Amino acid sequence: DSWLDVIGGVVAAIRSGDAPTSTAAAAAPATKSGYLTKQGGVVKNWKRRWFFLQNHVLYYFKTPVLDAAGSVKNTSKASGAIPLEADCSVKQAPDAGKPLPG
């Protein structure tokens, strides 16, 4: 499944009340992981980051931080976290698919 499909499914589950509790979410394995590009918060340029989705939180790192089993070692080392909530929306950038400069 694409990132849009997976994240859209999580948001739909949150809206319908089928999302796991925070205790269950913390113990669950990552749903999806891989590289995405994100727009910076202050400087609005695009940056390649390694993301993983663990239930209703999308964490991102400058580089992958996996243990030998392929699980995320420690979310406290994340560059950031995006909580997915019922009122969030997910869309593909209009220039998606174009190579990043540099």
Buried (B, 14 or more C-beta within 10 A) or exposed (E): EEBEEBBBEBBEBBEEEEBBEEEEEEEEEBBBBEEEEBEEEEEEEBBEBBBBBBBBBBBBBEEBBBEEEEEBEEBEEBEEEBEBEEEBEBEEEEEEEEEEEE
